[in-house]
Structures are given as structure tokens and as C-alpha cells.
Amino acid sequence: VEGCGSGWKGGSGKMNVRVCAHVFALLWCGVICAGSSASSHKYGHGQRVPLYGVRVGPLENPFEKYDYFSLPFCLPPDIAPSSLEEIIPNSGGRSNNAGDGEFASPSLMDLMLGITRRDLGLQVRFRIDAPRTEMCAVDVSVAPVRDAFEHALRNRFWLELSIDELPIYALIGQQQRSSDEWLLMTHMKMKAQYNGPYVVGFAVEMTDGVLLRDVSAVEFSYEVEWQPSSVDFTERFEVYLDLPFFENRLHLMALANAFAVGLLMVGVVAALMLRALRRDQDAYGAALEEDEFGDSVSESDDPRYGEKRSRAAAMGTVAAAAMDAGQLYGWRSLHGDVFREPAFFGVLSSFIGTGMALLFTVVFVLTGSLAGSLYASPQAFTTCSTLALTFSGVVSGYYSAGIYRRGGGSHWHRTLVFSTALLPCVLLVLLLAVPKMWLRVLGCNNALWTPSRGGAALIAGAVVFVWTPLHLFGAMIARHFRGTGANPCATNALPRPIEQLGEYRSPTSRWWSSPAVLIPLGGVLPFGVVFVEVYYVVASFWNYKFYFVFDLMLAVLLMLVVVTSCSS
């Protein structure tokens, strides 16, 4: 990062490094605080371990998730069944029927996704087995209750529980082998594992299925069995990792192939650039030597002169005509436009600053995932990502304002407002508005996706009181200390009409060098490097797997930056 590596003018390089060190230290403190601490997970013999109900949803659509008590699991007796609000599409709002248990302290992920963790009130005691115990009886003769369960069974709903920050997943029904009817599972057979004072494993098996049409009431029950285990507390999450899916030879060979393509592209681009530079240099050098010495130097006196003349002649009559007219040819004809202020310079600098902020966030989260097991806690991973993205406002403001100042921009207020609001608005549209509209089109009006009131207030507070001040702070630093910079060559006041060069237009201009071809090609080549890892990321999401190979993702990210630089 340029801001953390180069000193500011006026001997303030130490101050620059000190500020960056404070920012990184603060972010790493957030990562440490977001991580799981073993000291907070100790239980004494017979101490109650809360079991929380989290969400339910169809197995085929990970986006469609509802509150756990949207289904009438063990409804409190003071709630009339006729007042239920089913989760059936176009049937009204989501039911807020909670059990008698308490609420779990919401994490940042819970607030942002509107998740509520409610204690089911089950007597799960540490290292004490619980026999078969009835939880409650639900009257399924009432139409809303029966319709809710039948809709969940037809769509293969699964339920998500949580105990000691360990996620638990299970299907609520099972299809009969002899018919197309579905059985509602009514018994939870829980198997817990412990190592010392820690819970290191927990699984739920749903049994005792019943046909809804054959019964008028459904009795839900549970039992708990504790078993000792040699699994360490820090390794208890590895049971959720699908090692054969991610760490296999096909994955590594595909990545090696992508890296080979990336390195080949880097080599080709470097060879083309060196060839063009050498050709132009020889041509201009031969022309200058001919003007200086005339006929006094011949090919017999200096063989290199004849070689240069032959290369210059190979460039064609257009290059020779351009040289005779005293005009620059080839890449040199653009030297005065490279550092000139382009059109919509404020928008360009804002996008560059936002891109640097996203790059900083991704690199920081990936390196933090390598240093610690953030994959073991989705809450910690979300907290780390949100914290890094919020504090990246300094990076966004520094680079957007620094580039704008370096280019000599004059509309500071308008550019600063646009660059400040760009990233929050884009994230708001991509992460909230688009999924919500898609779920509404599918008829899932009550799915959990939008943040709760507390989450919305937290997001708004982070944008207003953290992101915006840090962005302004970074912009002030860049404006007052980064300097305007010294361009290596003079800039043209007016853009050069490249497409109207007339007889001096480059003879190498072909259809494949047009913007209509280069722009899509510039996106296809970097995607060819990362598409393998993108497949595993998407597959892990749709198949309910935990992605944990962040070292490979970091390597792919670095190759993506290199290939994008070469293709642009």
C-alpha cells in the first residue's frame, strides 16, 4: 500500500507509518475479540447448556430462511392456533410465536440478517444423560397448523439449532419409500460430546415420523446422550469441514492450470511490450543517427547501424513519413495524454478509492483467516469482515482524494460526497435490495434477509459515525500531505484525436484492437484465472458447506491482481 510505504513530504514518513500501524493494530484487536474464546465455553457438571432455535428453510434454496418459530413448534398455550401467520407464500406475515426460553445475545451477523436465537427451554445438562422427555403436544387438526407443516414437508424444510456456538442441522421430515407422502419427525435424539469442561461435538437425529392425516395431535420429544471425546476444543469445528471436497487433486490441478495461464499471459504481455519498445527505440535511434551523421556512417563501418536501418524500414512507409514530418509515432504519440486529467475524473478517482478499500478488506480478512480459525465461527468471520470494511474508509478516502489531487481536480466537495457514499450505496443495493427483490419475485415475502431494527441502526451508525469520518480523515491526509506529484513528461491540454490521425494512423490497427473487443476480453482473462475458486465458493454456499481454504483464495487473489494489471 503506497500510503503505508512511502513517506509524506515534509519529513512526515514516520507519522505515516505510525498512523497505519495504529489502524492495523485496532483492526487486529477486533479480530481477536471476534474470535471464539475457550474460557467462555466452560461448563460445570450438571450445568444447563442452552439449546437455541435459529432458522428453518427449504433445502434447495439457501437464500430462503425463516424464523425457527415460523413453524408451530411447541407453541405456548396462550397463543390461539387460529391466530397463526403461516410461512406459506402470500398468506401474510411471519409468526412471532416464541417459546418460554430466553433470547441469546445477538451477534453482528444476527443483527444484520435479522436472526433471532431463542432458547428452546430444554433441560440439556452438561454430562448428564436425559431420557426420553416430552416437550409439548401440537394440535394439527387446526388448518393453519396443518398447512404450515405440510408446506414445510413438501419443500423439504430443514431446521437449524445452535448450542455453545455449534450449528446443528436436521431435516424436519422424511419421505416414505412406498409412497410420495412425507413423515413429520417428532423426536430429537441428541448426541453430545465433551472433553473436560468443553462441549466439543453435538448432533441431532430426527426419528419417529408420523403422517399428519392420521393424527390430530403431534407430540414432540427429545433425549440427550453424553459421550467423552478426545477432540480438542480448538478442533471441534473440523467435523463440519468437507476435506475431500476442497482438498483434492482435481482442485489443485485446476488451480495450477489457472496459474499457468496467468503466468503465460504475464510473459506474453511482457514480451509484446519489450518488442514494441525495442522496435520503436531502434527506429528512432536509426533516424536520429542518420540525421546527425548523414552518409558518413555506413553499414560497413558499423554493422549495428545497418541492423537498425533494416528494423526501421520494417516499420513501413507510414513510420518513415511520421519521422520525416517530425511527429511521434507508436506508443510515444500518447505520452502527453497518459497523465492528463480524463473526463469524469471525480468518478474515476472515487471508483479507484473504493476498489482499494475492497482490496484492503479482502486481503485483511484472508490473512486474518490464515492467522486464526475464523471459519469456525460465522459470527466471528462476519464481525471481522464488517470491522475491516468499516475501517477501510481511511484507505478509500486516501486513495480517491490522493489521485484526484495528483490529477489536478478542482471539484473537491462533489467528488468527496460521491466517493463517501459510493461503497455504502453499492453494498446496500447488492446485499439487501437485490436479494429482497428476488425473494419477493419468488413469493418468499417473509424470508429472513433484511436486518432487524437494531441491525439497521447499527449499520446506519457505522456508516455515519465510523465510515464517513474515517473517509474524510483519509481524504484530508491525502490532500494536505500526499502532494501533487511530478509527472515524468508534459501533459497535453487537449486530448489527442487518435481515431483521426489520417494518413499517419497506425497500420497495425485491426478489428481485435477496438474497444468493443478489448473491453470484454479484459474481463474474460482475469475470470479464467479465478473461475475455479469461484466454483468452490458458490458450491460451498449452495451445498451448505463451510469454506476454509483461504490460503488458496489469497493466492488466487494475488494472481487476479497481476492478470488484471496485465490485461488492462
ROPABA-744943 format. One record per residue (C-alpha): x, y, z; residue in three letters. Coordinates in steps of 0.5 Angstrom, whole numbers, plus 500, padded with zeros to 3 digits. Example, Ala and Ser with C-alpha at 12.3 -4.5 7.8 and 13.67 -1.06 7.14 Angstrom:
% ROPABA-744943
(site (525, 491, 516), Ala);
(site (527, 498, 514), Ser);
This chain:
% ROPABA-744943
(site (500, 500, 500), Val);
(site (503, 507, 498), Glu);
(site (500, 510, 504), Gly);
(site (504, 506, 509), Cys);
(site (510, 505, 505), Gly);
(site (512, 512, 502), Ser);
(site (514, 518, 507), Gly);
(site (510, 524, 506), Trp);
(site (513, 531, 504), Lys);
(site (516, 535, 510), Gly);
(site (519, 529, 514), Gly);
(site (513, 526, 516), Ser);
(site (514, 519, 514), Gly);
(site (515, 516, 521), Lys);
(site (508, 520, 522), Met);
(site (505, 516, 516), Asn);
(site (508, 509, 519), Val);
(site (505, 511, 526), Arg);
(site (498, 512, 523), Val);
(site (498, 506, 519), Cys);
(site (501, 502, 525), Ala);
(site (495, 504, 529), His);
(site (490, 503, 524), Val);
(site (492, 495, 523), Phe);
(site (493, 494, 531), Ala);
(site (486, 497, 532), Leu);
(site (483, 492, 527), Leu);
(site (487, 486, 529), Trp);
(site (484, 487, 536), Cys);
(site (478, 487, 533), Gly);
(site (479, 480, 530), Val);
(site (482, 478, 537), Ile);
(site (476, 480, 540), Cys);
(site (471, 477, 535), Ala);
(site (475, 470, 535), Gly);
(site (472, 465, 540), Ser);
(site (475, 464, 547), Ser);
(site (475, 458, 550), Ala);
(site (475, 461, 557), Ser);
(site (467, 463, 556), Ser);
(site (465, 456, 554), His);
(site (467, 452, 560), Lys);
(site (461, 448, 564), Tyr);
(site (461, 445, 570), Gly);
(site (458, 438, 572), His);
(site (450, 439, 571), Gly);
(site (450, 446, 569), Gln);
(site (445, 447, 564), Arg);
(site (447, 448, 557), Val);
(site (442, 453, 553), Pro);
(site (440, 450, 546), Leu);
(site (437, 455, 541), Tyr);
(site (433, 455, 536), Gly);
(site (435, 459, 530), Val);
(site (432, 458, 523), Arg);
(site (428, 454, 518), Val);
(site (428, 454, 511), Gly);
(site (428, 449, 504), Pro);
(site (434, 445, 503), Leu);
(site (434, 447, 495), Glu);
(site (435, 455, 497), Asn);
(site (440, 457, 502), Pro);
(site (437, 464, 501), Phe);
(site (430, 463, 503), Glu);
(site (430, 462, 511), Lys);
(site (425, 464, 516), Tyr);
(site (425, 465, 524), Asp);
(site (425, 458, 528), Tyr);
(site (418, 459, 531), Phe);
(site (415, 461, 524), Ser);
(site (413, 453, 524), Leu);
(site (409, 452, 530), Pro);
(site (414, 448, 534), Phe);
(site (412, 447, 541), Cys);
(site (407, 454, 541), Leu);
(site (406, 457, 548), Pro);
(site (399, 455, 551), Pro);
(site (397, 463, 551), Asp);
(site (397, 463, 543), Ile);
(site (391, 461, 539), Ala);
(site (392, 457, 533), Pro);
(site (387, 461, 529), Ser);
(site (392, 467, 530), Ser);
(site (398, 464, 527), Leu);
(site (401, 467, 521), Glu);
(site (404, 462, 517), Glu);
(site (410, 462, 512), Ile);
(site (406, 459, 506), Ile);
(site (407, 464, 501), Pro);
(site (402, 470, 500), Asn);
(site (399, 468, 507), Ser);
(site (401, 474, 511), Gly);
(site (407, 476, 516), Gly);
(site (411, 471, 520), Arg);
(site (409, 469, 526), Ser);
(site (413, 471, 532), Asn);
(site (411, 466, 537), Asn);
(site (417, 464, 542), Ala);
(site (418, 459, 547), Gly);
(site (418, 460, 554), Asp);
(site (426, 461, 554), Gly);
(site (430, 467, 554), Glu);
(site (434, 470, 548), Phe);
(site (441, 469, 546), Ala);
(site (445, 475, 546), Ser);
(site (445, 477, 538), Pro);
(site (452, 478, 535), Ser);
(site (453, 482, 529), Leu);
(site (451, 477, 524), Met);
(site (445, 476, 527), Asp);
(site (443, 484, 527), Leu);
(site (445, 484, 520), Met);
(site (441, 478, 518), Leu);
(site (435, 479, 523), Gly);
(site (436, 473, 526), Ile);
(site (434, 471, 533), Thr);
(site (436, 466, 537), Arg);
(site (431, 463, 542), Arg);
(site (432, 459, 548), Asp);
(site (428, 452, 547), Leu);
(site (428, 451, 554), Gly);
(site (430, 444, 554), Leu);
(site (434, 441, 560), Gln);
(site (440, 440, 557), Val);
(site (445, 439, 563), Arg);
(site (453, 438, 562), Phe);
(site (455, 431, 562), Arg);
(site (448, 428, 565), Ile);
(site (444, 424, 560), Asp);
(site (437, 426, 559), Ala);
(site (432, 420, 558), Pro);
(site (426, 421, 553), Arg);
(site (422, 427, 555), Thr);
(site (416, 430, 552), Glu);
(site (417, 438, 550), Met);
(site (410, 439, 548), Cys);
(site (404, 437, 544), Ala);
(site (401, 441, 538), Val);
(site (394, 440, 535), Asp);
(site (395, 439, 528), Val);
(site (387, 439, 527), Ser);
(site (387, 446, 526), Val);
(site (388, 448, 519), Ala);
(site (394, 454, 519), Pro);
(site (398, 449, 523), Val);
(site (397, 443, 519), Arg);
(site (398, 447, 513), Asp);
(site (405, 450, 515), Ala);
(site (407, 443, 517), Phe);
(site (405, 440, 510), Glu);
(site (408, 446, 506), His);
(site (415, 445, 510), Ala);
(site (415, 438, 509), Leu);
(site (413, 439, 501), Arg);
(site (419, 444, 501), Asn);
(site (424, 439, 505), Arg);
(site (425, 444, 510), Phe);
(site (431, 444, 515), Trp);
(site (432, 447, 522), Leu);
(site (438, 450, 525), Glu);
(site (439, 450, 532), Leu);
(site (445, 452, 536), Ser);
(site (449, 450, 542), Ile);
(site (455, 453, 545), Asp);
(site (456, 457, 538), Glu);
(site (456, 450, 535), Leu);
(site (451, 450, 529), Pro);
(site (446, 444, 528), Ile);
(site (442, 442, 522), Tyr);
(site (437, 437, 521), Ala);
(site (431, 435, 516), Leu);
(site (424, 436, 520), Ile);
(site (421, 431, 515), Gly);
(site (423, 424, 511), Gln);
(site (419, 422, 505), Gln);
(site (416, 415, 505), Gln);
(site (419, 410, 501), Arg);
(site (413, 406, 499), Ser);
(site (409, 413, 497), Ser);
(site (410, 420, 496), Asp);
(site (408, 422, 503), Glu);
(site (412, 426, 508), Trp);
(site (413, 424, 515), Leu);
(site (414, 429, 520), Leu);
(site (420, 427, 525), Met);
(site (417, 429, 532), Thr);
(site (423, 426, 536), His);
(site (430, 429, 537), Met);
(site (436, 424, 539), Lys);
(site (442, 429, 541), Met);
(site (449, 426, 542), Lys);
(site (453, 431, 545), Ala);
(site (461, 430, 546), Gln);
(site (465, 433, 552), Tyr);
(site (473, 434, 553), Asn);
(site (474, 437, 560), Gly);
(site (469, 443, 561), Pro);
(site (468, 444, 554), Tyr);
(site (463, 442, 549), Val);
(site (467, 439, 543), Val);
(site (461, 436, 539), Gly);
(site (453, 436, 538), Phe);
(site (449, 432, 533), Ala);
(site (441, 431, 533), Val);
(site (438, 425, 529), Glu);
(site (431, 426, 528), Met);
(site (426, 420, 529), Thr);
(site (419, 418, 530), Asp);
(site (416, 420, 524), Gly);
(site (408, 421, 523), Val);
(site (403, 422, 518), Leu);
(site (399, 429, 519), Leu);
(site (393, 426, 516), Arg);
(site (393, 420, 521), Asp);
(site (394, 424, 527), Val);
(site (390, 430, 531), Ser);
(site (396, 432, 535), Ala);
(site (403, 431, 535), Val);
(site (408, 430, 541), Glu);
(site (415, 433, 540), Phe);
(site (420, 430, 545), Ser);
(site (428, 429, 546), Tyr);
(site (433, 425, 549), Glu);
(site (440, 427, 551), Val);
(site (447, 422, 551), Glu);
(site (453, 425, 553), Trp);
(site (460, 422, 551), Gln);
(site (467, 423, 552), Pro);
(site (472, 425, 547), Ser);
(site (479, 426, 545), Ser);
(site (478, 432, 541), Val);
(site (481, 439, 543), Asp);
(site (476, 445, 544), Phe);
(site (480, 449, 538), Thr);
(site (479, 443, 533), Glu);
(site (472, 442, 535), Arg);
(site (469, 445, 528), Phe);
(site (473, 441, 524), Glu);
(site (468, 436, 524), Val);
(site (464, 441, 519), Tyr);
(site (469, 441, 514), Leu);
(site (469, 437, 508), Asp);
(site (476, 436, 507), Leu);
(site (475, 431, 501), Pro);
(site (471, 437, 497), Phe);
(site (476, 442, 498), Phe);
(site (483, 439, 499), Glu);
(site (483, 434, 493), Asn);
(site (488, 433, 487), Arg);
(site (483, 436, 482), Leu);
(site (482, 443, 486), His);
(site (490, 443, 486), Leu);
(site (491, 442, 479), Met);
(site (486, 446, 476), Ala);
(site (489, 452, 481), Leu);
(site (496, 450, 478), Ala);
(site (493, 451, 471), Asn);
(site (490, 457, 472), Ala);
(site (496, 460, 475), Phe);
(site (500, 457, 469), Ala);
(site (495, 461, 464), Val);
(site (496, 467, 469), Gly);
(site (504, 467, 468), Leu);
(site (503, 465, 461), Leu);
(site (499, 472, 460), Met);
(site (504, 476, 464), Val);
(site (510, 473, 460), Gly);
(site (506, 475, 453), Val);
(site (505, 482, 455), Val);
(site (512, 483, 458), Ala);
(site (515, 480, 451), Ala);
(site (510, 485, 447), Leu);
(site (512, 491, 451), Met);
(site (519, 490, 450), Leu);
(site (519, 488, 443), Arg);
(site (515, 495, 442), Ala);
(site (519, 499, 446), Leu);
(site (526, 496, 443), Arg);
(site (523, 497, 436), Arg);
(site (521, 504, 437), Asp);
(site (527, 505, 440), Gln);
(site (531, 502, 435), Asp);
(site (527, 506, 429), Ala);
(site (528, 513, 433), Tyr);
(site (535, 512, 434), Gly);
(site (537, 510, 427), Ala);
(site (533, 516, 425), Ala);
(site (537, 521, 429), Leu);
(site (544, 518, 427), Glu);
(site (542, 519, 420), Glu);
(site (540, 526, 421), Asp);
(site (547, 527, 425), Glu);
(site (552, 524, 421), Phe);
(site (549, 523, 414), Gly);
(site (553, 519, 410), Asp);
(site (559, 519, 414), Ser);
(site (557, 513, 417), Val);
(site (555, 506, 413), Ser);
(site (554, 499, 415), Glu);
(site (561, 497, 413), Ser);
(site (563, 502, 419), Asp);
(site (558, 500, 424), Asp);
(site (554, 493, 423), Pro);
(site (549, 495, 428), Arg);
(site (547, 502, 424), Tyr);
(site (545, 497, 418), Gly);
(site (541, 493, 423), Glu);
(site (538, 499, 426), Lys);
(site (536, 502, 419), Arg);
(site (533, 495, 417), Ser);
(site (529, 495, 423), Arg);
(site (527, 502, 422), Ala);
(site (525, 500, 415), Ala);
(site (521, 494, 417), Ala);
(site (516, 499, 421), Met);
(site (514, 501, 414), Gly);
(site (513, 508, 410), Thr);
(site (508, 511, 415), Val);
(site (513, 511, 421), Ala);
(site (518, 514, 416), Ala);
(site (513, 519, 414), Ala);
(site (512, 521, 421), Ala);
(site (519, 521, 423), Met);
(site (521, 526, 417), Asp);
(site (515, 530, 419), Ala);
(site (518, 531, 426), Gly);
(site (512, 527, 429), Gln);
(site (512, 522, 434), Leu);
(site (510, 515, 432), Tyr);
(site (507, 509, 436), Gly);
(site (507, 509, 444), Trp);
(site (510, 516, 444), Arg);
(site (505, 519, 441), Ser);
(site (501, 518, 447), Leu);
(site (506, 520, 452), His);
(site (502, 527, 453), Gly);
(site (495, 524, 455), Asp);
(site (497, 519, 460), Val);
(site (498, 524, 466), Phe);
(site (492, 529, 463), Arg);
(site (486, 529, 467), Glu);
(site (481, 525, 464), Pro);
(site (473, 526, 463), Ala);
(site (469, 525, 470), Phe);
(site (476, 525, 474), Phe);
(site (472, 525, 480), Gly);
(site (468, 519, 479), Val);
(site (474, 515, 477), Leu);
(site (478, 517, 483), Ser);
(site (472, 515, 487), Ser);
(site (472, 508, 484), Phe);
(site (479, 507, 485), Ile);
(site (479, 509, 492), Gly);
(site (473, 504, 493), Thr);
(site (477, 499, 490), Gly);
(site (483, 500, 494), Met);
(site (478, 499, 500), Ala);
(site (475, 493, 498), Leu);
(site (482, 490, 496), Leu);
(site (485, 492, 503), Phe);
(site (478, 489, 506), Thr);
(site (479, 482, 503), Val);
(site (487, 482, 504), Val);
(site (486, 483, 511), Phe);
(site (480, 478, 512), Val);
(site (484, 473, 508), Leu);
(site (490, 474, 512), Thr);
(site (486, 474, 519), Gly);
(site (483, 467, 517), Ser);
(site (490, 464, 516), Leu);
(site (492, 467, 523), Ala);
(site (486, 464, 526), Gly);
(site (481, 460, 525), Ser);
(site (475, 465, 523), Leu);
(site (472, 460, 519), Tyr);
(site (470, 456, 526), Ala);
(site (465, 462, 527), Ser);
(site (461, 465, 522), Pro);
(site (459, 470, 527), Gln);
(site (467, 472, 528), Ala);
(site (468, 472, 521), Phe);
(site (462, 477, 520), Thr);
(site (465, 481, 525), Thr);
(site (472, 481, 522), Cys);
(site (469, 483, 515), Ser);
(site (465, 488, 518), Thr);
(site (470, 491, 522), Leu);
(site (475, 491, 517), Ala);
(site (471, 494, 511), Leu);
(site (468, 500, 516), Thr);
(site (476, 502, 518), Phe);
(site (478, 501, 510), Ser);
(site (474, 508, 510), Gly);
(site (481, 511, 511), Val);
(site (484, 507, 505), Val);
(site (478, 509, 501), Ser);
(site (479, 517, 503), Gly);
(site (486, 517, 502), Tyr);
(site (487, 514, 495), Tyr);
(site (481, 517, 492), Ser);
(site (483, 524, 494), Ala);
(site (490, 523, 493), Gly);
(site (489, 521, 486), Ile);
(site (484, 527, 485), Tyr);
(site (489, 532, 488), Arg);
(site (495, 529, 483), Arg);
(site (491, 530, 477), Gly);
(site (489, 537, 479), Gly);
(site (482, 536, 480), Gly);
(site (478, 542, 482), Ser);
(site (471, 540, 485), His);
(site (473, 537, 491), Trp);
(site (466, 538, 495), His);
(site (463, 534, 490), Arg);
(site (468, 529, 489), Thr);
(site (468, 528, 496), Leu);
(site (461, 527, 497), Val);
(site (461, 522, 492), Phe);
(site (467, 518, 494), Ser);
(site (464, 517, 501), Thr);
(site (457, 515, 499), Ala);
(site (459, 510, 493), Leu);
(site (461, 504, 497), Leu);
(site (455, 504, 502), Pro);
(site (450, 505, 497), Cys);
(site (453, 500, 493), Val);
(site (453, 495, 498), Leu);
(site (446, 497, 500), Leu);
(site (444, 495, 493), Val);
(site (448, 489, 492), Leu);
(site (447, 486, 499), Leu);
(site (440, 488, 501), Leu);
(site (436, 491, 496), Ala);
(site (437, 486, 490), Val);
(site (436, 479, 495), Pro);
(site (430, 482, 498), Lys);
(site (427, 484, 491), Met);
(site (429, 477, 488), Trp);
(site (426, 473, 494), Leu);
(site (419, 477, 493), Arg);
(site (419, 475, 486), Val);
(site (420, 468, 488), Leu);
(site (414, 469, 493), Gly);
(site (418, 469, 499), Cys);
(site (416, 475, 502), Asn);
(site (417, 473, 510), Asn);
(site (424, 470, 509), Ala);
(site (430, 473, 513), Leu);
(site (435, 477, 510), Trp);
(site (434, 485, 512), Thr);
(site (437, 487, 518), Pro);
(site (433, 488, 525), Ser);
(site (432, 495, 527), Arg);
(site (438, 494, 532), Gly);
(site (442, 492, 526), Gly);
(site (439, 497, 521), Ala);
(site (441, 502, 527), Ala);
(site (448, 499, 528), Leu);
(site (449, 499, 520), Ile);
(site (447, 507, 520), Ala);
(site (451, 508, 526), Gly);
(site (457, 505, 523), Ala);
(site (457, 509, 516), Val);
(site (455, 516, 519), Val);
(site (460, 516, 525), Phe);
(site (465, 511, 523), Val);
(site (466, 510, 516), Trp);
(site (465, 518, 514), Thr);
(site (469, 521, 519), Pro);
(site (475, 516, 517), Leu);
(site (474, 517, 510), His);
(site (474, 525, 511), Leu);
(site (480, 524, 515), Phe);
(site (484, 520, 510), Gly);
(site (482, 525, 504), Ala);
(site (485, 530, 509), Met);
(site (491, 527, 510), Ile);
(site (492, 526, 502), Ala);
(site (490, 533, 500), Arg);
(site (495, 536, 505), His);
(site (501, 531, 505), Phe);
(site (501, 527, 499), Arg);
(site (503, 533, 494), Gly);
(site (501, 534, 487), Thr);
(site (507, 529, 485), Gly);
(site (511, 530, 479), Ala);
(site (509, 527, 472), Asn);
(site (515, 524, 468), Pro);
(site (513, 528, 462), Cys);
(site (509, 534, 460), Ala);
(site (501, 533, 459), Thr);
(site (497, 536, 453), Asn);
(site (492, 541, 455), Ala);
(site (487, 538, 450), Leu);
(site (486, 530, 448), Pro);
(site (490, 528, 442), Arg);
(site (485, 525, 437), Pro);
(site (487, 518, 436), Ile);
(site (482, 516, 431), Glu);
(site (483, 522, 427), Gln);
(site (490, 521, 425), Leu);
(site (489, 521, 418), Gly);
(site (495, 518, 414), Glu);
(site (499, 517, 420), Tyr);
(site (494, 512, 423), Arg);
(site (498, 506, 426), Ser);
(site (498, 501, 420), Pro);
(site (497, 495, 426), Thr);
(site (490, 498, 428), Ser);
(site (486, 492, 427), Arg);
(site (479, 490, 429), Trp);
(site (481, 486, 435), Trp);
(site (484, 492, 438), Ser);
(site (478, 496, 438), Ser);
(site (475, 498, 445), Pro);
(site (469, 493, 443), Ala);
(site (473, 487, 443), Val);
(site (478, 489, 448), Leu);
(site (473, 491, 454), Ile);
(site (470, 484, 454), Pro);
(site (477, 481, 453), Leu);
(site (480, 485, 459), Gly);
(site (474, 481, 464), Gly);
(site (475, 474, 461), Val);
(site (482, 473, 462), Leu);
(site (482, 475, 470), Pro);
(site (476, 471, 470), Phe);
(site (479, 465, 467), Gly);
(site (484, 465, 473), Val);
(site (479, 465, 479), Val);
(site (473, 461, 476), Phe);
(site (476, 455, 479), Val);
(site (476, 458, 486), Glu);
(site (469, 462, 485), Val);
(site (466, 455, 483), Tyr);
(site (468, 452, 490), Tyr);
(site (466, 458, 494), Val);
(site (459, 458, 490), Val);
(site (459, 451, 491), Ala);
(site (460, 451, 499), Ser);
(site (454, 456, 499), Phe);
(site (449, 452, 496), Trp);
(site (451, 446, 499), Asn);
(site (451, 448, 506), Tyr);
(site (459, 447, 506), Lys);
(site (464, 451, 510), Phe);
(site (469, 454, 506), Tyr);
(site (476, 454, 510), Phe);
(site (482, 454, 504), Val);
(site (483, 461, 505), Phe);
(site (491, 460, 503), Asp);
(site (489, 458, 496), Leu);
(site (484, 464, 496), Met);
(site (489, 469, 498), Leu);
(site (494, 466, 492), Ala);
(site (488, 467, 487), Val);
(site (487, 474, 489), Leu);
(site (494, 476, 488), Leu);
(site (494, 472, 481), Met);
(site (488, 476, 480), Leu);
(site (491, 483, 481), Val);
(site (497, 481, 477), Val);
(site (493, 479, 471), Val);
(site (488, 485, 471), Thr);
(site (494, 489, 471), Ser);
(site (497, 486, 465), Cys);
(site (490, 486, 461), Ser);
(site (489, 493, 463), Ser);
